[in-house]
Amino acid sequence: MCGIAGIIGRKASELLLDKMLFAQKHRGPDFTGKYCAESIVLGHNRLSIIDLSEDANQPFFSTDKRYILVFNGEIYNYLELKIALAKDYHFTTKSDTEVLLAAYIKWGKHCLEKLNGMFSFAVWDTETKKLFAARDRFGVKPFYYSFNDTKFSFASEIKTLFAAGILKKSNNQVWASYFSFGSYGLPNETFWEGVHQLPGGHFLEYQHDKLTIEKWYFFEEEINKHQKTLPFEEVKATYHKLLEDSIKLRFRADVPVGFNISGGVDSSLLLAFVNRVQNNKNINAYTFYTNNKEYDELPWVEEMISLTNNPLNKVLLEVDDIEQLALEMSVLQDEPFGGIPTIAYGEIFKQAKKDGVKVLLDGQGMDEQWAGYDYYLNKNNSVVQGVTKSPFRTTILNTKFLKLAKKPMYPKPFSDEVLNLQYRDLFYTKIPRALRFNDRVSMGASTELREPFLDYRLVEFAFAQPLDYKIKNGIQKYLLRQLASERLSDSISFTPKRPLQTPQREWLGNELKEFVNLQLDKIDSSIYEDWFNKKALKQEWENYLNGDNNSSFYIWQWVSLSLILNDE
């Protein structure tokens, strides 16, 4: 996992490229590489994971020097692909980077269908003067770009584009929708005007100042292929086999690998399979806690670890550190992030780096494929259970600014409403948001995060199963829990879902009250002050302090904006 950057056009320069690579150096501290020619510069920050030799450094050239690759991510099935390509390509390294380039040379854009991995990459063809770039199916690895009539720039992080001279100007519509509906934008959008994302499952081509973007991963079609009812035990056995293979592939690394664990069934099942697949009880496990028994999941984590005896690294998050950590996290994220839980998660990766563990596995993705969220049970999907009041406060927004907000509307490609909710969460809301948070968190500590449950084979297979395999007698993720019960205690296998939590709601109104006051004062004197009805905002804050604090999401929205002001 690394960082990539490039500029194509008359204004491309090595000086600008150097600034870009410096801005994202945390993504790859092991080597910085550059390719500079007339009207094109390409750069790479390397985090060495597979084939640690300098022969695998990037930008990576084909043997005939025609193609040049910069690549961020991992191709997990690179060994199998290498065998298939051996007759057509003479390999000189043991890297997945070279396999990826060989695959592109042989199959062109159709190589994407053969890749099992997380990736964003760009290939420059020195003969045709064409750039080809692509992003993995679910958008695990980022790809941002900006272009006009004379220049196309791309990078792994938004701040990298700003370093290249792209104007930092707020996308007011995205911000208004964030405050009004909690939306983080569509898959091609960012919070900054003129800065775009290549959506997951898409590729782009840039040639002669012309940009074209196409979809290459047609999830809906793949689901239709899988939608045939199989016996429950057969489905469970197939999923078991796929999960084992996914974990095996994600242990391919030339550096130490560990994993994150919470008290839920997903990460506990991951731990059980990790030990089964690797047959190694010395693999490090990581979790965080806050010394608050109402939120900490340590009892469940320690129960699970007592069954496996893996070394457990418990990372304490203390409220006194939040202010500084929040500022650091905002710089990493470039956009609003998920509050104190994201900060806590970041501390895990810092500890792993100190321990020399360069790769961590995570349990992201099970709820979306097995219908694990509460609202999948609510047919009307109008009110999430337990909430009777909106987590947003549109009354604090200036009327003119509020009119910019657009309620997100998502495609509904399936006749089943639960499938449409799963589809929304997978491609538009929960997964894209979590993947962006997690990429910046892990790369901020120069570590790699891998998500075995997001292997596309697992997602497609689970997604296509009948609803009563997912939810039965009110039990969500039913098949998954049955699979877990064969290896874990019932108290773990059938525990209700507990969102990753911290005492954010209490901390913001007590220990961090002055911190929040400071952030509100900064907004008051910033270029964003006219977005708000100041009197209404201050009243909502007073109401929160006086006990109207069922949700802290809207408070964190304001804090997020203020933190971003620190970078301007």
N, C-alpha and C positions, 0 to 999 in steps of 0.2 A: 504494500500500500504506500502511495507516494503522493506527489503533487505534480501537476502538469500545467504548462503555460505556453502561450504562443501569440504571435502577432503576424498577420499577413497584410501587406499593403505597402504603399510608398513610405509611410511613416514608421515602419518597423525598424527598430534599432536595438543594438546589443545593450545600450544603456537602459532603455525601458525594460528589457527582458531581465536585466540584473535586479532592477527594483521589484519586479514581479516575483522573482524567485526568492528574494530576501523576505518579502511579505508573507510567504507561505513556507519558510524554511523549516518550521516545526513539523511539517508533513513528511520531511525526508532529510534528516540531518546526516545521513551516512555518505551522501555524494550529491553534488550539484553539477549537472551537465547542460551544455548548450550547443545548439546548431545555429549558425548565423550565415545567411546568404542574402543576395539581393532580394529585397521585398519580403523576406520571411525570416523569422527567428522562432526557434522552438527551445523550450527549457524543461528541466526535470529535477525535482527534489526526490532523492531516493531513500526509502526506508527498506533496508535489505532484509528480506524474509526467505526467499527461495534463490539458491545459487548466490552465495555471498561474495563471489569473486568479482573483481572489477570488469571482467569480461561481460557481465550482465548489466553494466551501467547503461544509462540512457542519456540522450536520445540513442536509439538502437537502429543500426543500419542493416539493410539486407545485404547479402553477400555481393551483389552487383552494384550496391550503393544507390540504387534507384529509389528505394522506399526508406523512409525514416519514421520511426515510431516513438511516441511518448505515451506512456501507459500508467494508469493508476488502478490498483486493485490486484486481484488474483484470479487466474484461470485454474480452477480446482482440478479439472479433468485434463490437465496439460500432458500428463504422461500417456494417457490413452490417445490423445490427438497426435502426439509426437510419433507414435507408432504408425498411425495412419498417414502421416506426412513424410515419413523417412525416405520413401522412394523418390520423392520430388524435391527434397530440400536437404542440404548438408548442414547439420547442426554443429555449432562450435561451442555452445554453452549448455548448461543443465537448467536453464531458466524457463519459466512459463512465458516470459517476455518474447523470447525468440520463437516459441511455439505459436504465440498469437500472431506475430508478423508473418510467419510461414503460412498460417491458416488464411490470413487475409490475401496473401499473394496467390494462393491456390484457388480459393473459393470466393474472393471478393466479399461483397456484403453478406453473402450467404454463410460466411463463416460464423456469423453471429448466432445462427440457429444451433450451431454445434457446441457453443461455449457454455459450460456450467461454471459460473463464477460471478464475481462482483467486479465491475469494470467501467471505466470511462477511458477512452483512448483516442488518439488522433494519429493518422498516417498521412504523411506528405509524399506525393508522387512527384519526383523531381523532373520527370519528362513531361507529364501532362499539366503540371502546376496545379494540381487539385488536392485539396484537403478532404479526407474522409474521417469523420469522427462519430463515435457511437457510445451509448450508455446502456448498462445492463437492464434486464427485464423490469426490475422493480425500482431502479434508481438508487441502488445502495451507494454507489460512488457518484460524486457530484460532477457536473459539467456546466459552467457558467460561460456566457459569451456576450459580447457587445459588438455591434457592427454599424457602419454607415457606408457611404458610397466609396470610400477610399481605404477603409481599414476594418479588418475582422480580428478581434481579440478573444482569447479563451483562457480559462484558468479553472483550478479546482476550488477556489474560494473567491467570494465577492471582493474582499479587501485587495486581492491580487489585481483585479481589474482597476480598482481605484488607484493602485500604485502605478498602473500604466497610464494614468491620466484621464480615465473615464470619470466624468463629473458625478459627484455624489449628490444626487437629488432625490428626495423622497417620492415614491409612487403613492400619491395621496389616496387613490382608490383602494389599493391593497391595505393601506393603514386604516382607512375608514371601515372597511369590511372586517378587519381584525378587531377593532374596538366594538363593532356592532354585532358581529356574529361569531367571533373567535376564529375566523378563517385565516390561514397562513398563505393564501393565494393558490391559484391553479398550478398544475405541474410545470407550466412554462413561465410562471411569473416569479418575481421577487419583490421585496419591499422598496426597491430602488429603480427609478425610472431609467430605461435604457439598458438595464442589466437583465438578461433572460436566462432561463434554464433550458437545456435540452431535456425534454421529459424522458423518464425511464422508458425503455423499449423503443426508442427512436434513434435514428442516425441522421447526420447532416453531411452535405457536401458543399464545399465552397470553392468556386473556380471562376476566374475572370470577373471578380466583384459581384458574383451572383450566389446567393445562399438558397439552398433547398433543404427541406426537412421532411423526412418520411418515417412512418411507423413501421417497425419491423417485427414486433412481438404482438401477436393477435391472441390475447388471452381468451377472449370469448370463444374463438374457434377451437382452442385447445380444450376448453371445458366441455364443449359439445361432443368432442371425441371421447371424453371420459364418462359422460353421463349415461351409464347403464348400471342398473341395480345389481350389485353382487352381494352374496351372503355376508353378513356382518363379520364373521370370523375370517373369511377370506380377505375382506378389506383391512381388517386389523393386522393380519399377517403380512399383507403387501405393504402397508404403511410402515410396519416394523422394519421390514427389509430395506425400504427406501431411507428411513431415518438412520439406520446403521450405516448405510453407504454414504449418506450425506456427511455424517460425522467423521467417517474415515477420510473422506476427501479433504475435509477442513482441518485435519491434523497434518496435512502435507506442509511441512515447514522445516527450515534448517536452523530454527531458533526455538527457544522454549515456548510452549503453549499452555495457557491456563484457562479458566472460565469464571464467569460471574454467576452468582447464585442469590436468589431471593427466597422467600419462604413459600412461593407458589408451586403449583404442580408442574408448570412448564420447565422452569430451571431445574427443579428436582429430577424430572424425567431426563433432562439433558445430562445431569450429573450421573445418573444411573447408566445411561447409554455410553457416556464417555468412558467410564470405568470398564464397562463390558467390552467396548470396541478396542480400547487401548491396553486393557489389562495392566494398568499402571496406577496404583493408589497414591503416587507421589505428585500427581498433577495438582498445582495450586488452585484453590478456590478463593474467590474474593466476594465480600459483601460489605455494605456500609450500615452504620447504625447511628442514632442520635442520643442514646440514653433516655429515650422517651418510650415507656412501655406501651403507650396507646398506639404508637405508630411502628416501632421497630419490629422486624420480623426475625430477630435472632433466635427465639425459641424454636421456630420451625426450621430455620437454617441449621441450627446445632443438632436438632433431631435427625435431620437428613445426613449431616456429616458424621454423626455417630454410627451410621450404618455403613459408611464407606471409608471412614478414616482418612480422607484427603486432608492435606494441610489447609487450614482455614485462616485466611487473613482478614481480620475485622478492622474496617477503616472507620474511625470516629469522625463525624461531622459536628463541629461545635458552632454555636450561634455567633460567638465572637469573631469567627473567621468569615462570616457570610458577606459582609460588605466588600472586603477585598476580593474574595472569590467571585462575587457577582460581577465586579468590574472586569476581572480577567476573563470570565466566561462570555461576557458581552463582546469583548474584542474578538474572541474566537468565533462566535456565532455569526456576527455581522447583521443579524436580524433578531427579532424577539425569540426568546427560548422558553423552555417549559418550567421555569421557576427553580425553587430550591432543590427539588428532586434531581434536576439536571446537574446542578452544582455538586450534589452528593455523589452522583454517578461519576462525575469527573475525578473525584478524589480516588476512586478505585483505580483508574488508569495511571494516576501519578504513583500510587503505591506499587502497581505492577511493574512500572518502569524501574523504580528503585530496586525491585527484586530481580531485575534482569529478565522478566517475562515480557516478551515483545508482542505476543499474540494472545488475545482473549476471545473466548466463545461466549455467546449470549443467547438467551431464549426468546428473542423477538420474533413475532409472527404467528404464534399459535392461536391467539384469540381471533385473528382475522380469518384464518382458514377453517377453524372449528366452531365459530360463532360463540365466542366466550364472553362477550360484553352483555351487561344487563338489558340494554335496549333491544337486543335481538329477541327478547321475550315479549316486548311491548309492541303489539301489532300496529298500533297507531303511530308509534315512534314520535309522539309529540312531547312527552314529558319523561325524562329519565327518572326512574324510581328513586325516591328519596329527596328530590329537588322540587320544590314548589315555587321557587323564585328564580328568575333568569340570572345566570352568572355574569351577564353583561349589563352595563349601565349607560345606555344610549342617551339618557337625559343629561349627561355631563358634556355631551358633544355640541359644538356650535352647529346651528341649523344648516348652514351652508355646507359645512364639512360632512355632516351626517348624510346629506343628499347624495354624496359620492359613493356611499356604501352600496354594495350589491350583494343580496343574499345568494350564497353559493347554490348553484343548481348542478346536479351531477347526473351523468348518464345512467339509464336503467336498462341495461341490455338483456336482462333476464325476466322471465315471467313471474318468478318467485321473488317476493319482497325481501326475504332474508338474504337471498343471494345478492340482490342489489345493494343491501346494506354492507355486506361483506366486500363487495366490489368497490363501493365508495371508500371504505376504510383502507382497503389494500392499495388503491391507486390515487386517492385524492385527499385523504385526511390523516388518519392515524399513522399509517406506515410511512408515507413521505415525511411527515413531521418528525417522527421518531428517528428515522434514518438520518435526517439532516442534523438533529441534535447530536446523535450518537457518533456520526462521522467527525464532527468538530471536536467533541469531547475526547475521543480516542486519539485523533491526530494531534490534538493540543499537547498530549503527553508523548508524542512520537511512538504510539503503539497502534497495533492493528486490531480491529474488531471484526469477527466473523459471525454470521448468523446462520447456523445449520438449518433452522426451521424455515428459512426463506429459500431453500433450494427449490427451484421452480417445479421440479417433479413432485415434491411434497405438497406444494401449494395447489397445483392443478388437481392432483389426485384427491386431496382432502376437500377442496372447494366443491368438487363435483358430486360428493356423496349425498345421499338422501338426508333430509332434515332430521329424521329421527335417529340418525347415527351421530348427529351433532348435539341435538337437544332431546333428551328423553326423560319423561317424568319430572320435568323442571331442572334436570341436571345438565348443565352446559358442558361443552367439550366432552361429550359422553364417551365416545370411542377412545379418545385420548386418555381419559381417566381410567377406563377399563384396562388399557395398555399399561398405565402406570401402576395399577393395583397389583399387577403380576410381579412387580419389583419393589414396590414401596408400601409403607403402612397406609391404612385407610385414612388416618388423620392427615396425611400428606396428599394422598391421591384424590380425596373428595373434599378437601378444604375449599371453602368459598373463595372466589376471586378477591384478592386484596390489591388494589392499585398501589404501585410503588409510591410510598408516602414518606413525608417528613412533617414535622410540626409547623409547616409554613403558615397556616392560618393563625396559629397562636403567636408565633414569633413576630410576624409582621405587625401585629397590634400591640405587642409588649416590648420584648427586647430590641426589636428592630424599628420601633416607632419613630425614633429620631432619624434613622436612615431613610425611612419612607418620607418623612417631612422634608428632608434635604432634597430628595428626588422631585417632589412636587414643587418645591421652590425653584429648582432648575428649569422645569417645564414652564413655570410662570414667567421666566425672563428669557425664553428661547424663541427661535423662529417658529416654533410649533404652538405658541400660546393661543393663537387665534383658532386652533382646532377645538378649543374647549370653552365651555361655560364655567368660568373659574369659580363662581359662587356655588354652582351645583356640584362641582368636583369636590370642593372643600367640605360641603355638607355631607356628601357620601362618605368621605374619609372620617368625618366626625361620627356618623352613624355606625361605621365599622368599629371605631374605637369604643363606642357605647354599647356594643354587643350585637349589632346587626351584621354578623360575620359568618353566615352560613357558607359563603364561598369567598375565597381570597383571590380568585382568578383575575377579577377586574382590577384589584389593587396591583397585582403583578404586571398587568398590561401597562399601567402607568409607569411603574418602575422600569420596565423594559425600554420604553421610549426614552426615559431619562438617562439610562445607562448608555444608550447609543449616542446620546449627545456628547459623551466624553470623548468620542472619536472624531468629533467634527471641529 
